[in-house]
Amino acid sequence: MVGDKVKAILMKTMGDTYVASFSNVGKKQASFTDALNIAEEVLTHEFESADIVYNRFVNVVSYTATTRPLPSHNTLESSETVYTYDEVDSEVLRCYNEFTLANVLHHALKEQEASEQSARMNAMENATRNAGR
C-alpha cells in the first residue's frame, strides 16, 4: 500500500492480505527511484498473483479506479514467449521482472498524481466560484 490514507482504510478490512506499506511516497513528485524501491520490496515476497489498484486520469473532471495484474516470477518463468528469441537465465528474468514491475508502478504513481492534481484544481475552482457568490 502506498500512502497513509489508504493504509488506514484497508487495514480495517484487509489487514491480513497486504505485505508492506510505503508512507513517504506521494509527499513529493514520484520518481522512478520511488517505484524501483517499491518494486524491490514487493519482489522480496513470494506471490502467485497480485494486483495494483490506482486512479487512472481520464479528464479534468474524472478519473477511474483501475486494476492491473502483476505477473509473478513463476508465471514469467513458465511463459514460453520469454524464451522465444534468446536463452534467459534466472538473473535476467529476475531483472526483467523487477524492471517491469517498477515501470508499472511508476505509471500508476504518475496517473495517481494527475488524478490528485485534477481533483485539487477542481476543488479550488469550485471554492473560488462559491466565494464570489
Residue, then its C-alpha position, 0 to 999 in steps of 0.5 A: m500500500v502506498g500512502d497513509k490514507v489508504k493504509a488506514i482504510l484497508m487495514k480495517t478490512m484487509g489487514d491480513t492480505y497486504v505485505a508492506s506499506f510505503s508512507n513517504v511516497g506521494k509527499k513529493q513528485a514520484s520518481f522512478t527511484d520511488a517505484l524501483n524501491i517499491a518494486e524491490e520490496v514487493l519482489t522480496h515476497e513470494f506471490e502467485s498473483a497480485d494486483i495494483v489498484y490506482n486512479r487512472f486520469v481520464n479528464v479534468v473532471s474524472y478519473t477511474a479506479t483501475t486494476r492491473p495484474l502483476p505477473s509473478h516470477n513463476t508465471l514469467e518463468s513458465s511463459e514460453t514467449v520469454y524464451t522465444y528469441d534468446e536463452v534467459d537465465s534466472e538473473v535476467l528474468r529476475c531483472y526483467n521482472e523487477f524492471t517491469l514491475a517498477n515501470v508499472l508502478h511508476h505509471a500508476l504513481k504518475e496517473q495517481e498524481a494527475s488524478e490528485q492534481s485534477a481533483r485539487m484544481n477542481a476543488m479550488e475552482n469550485a471554492t473560488r466560484n462559491a466565494g464570489r457568490 
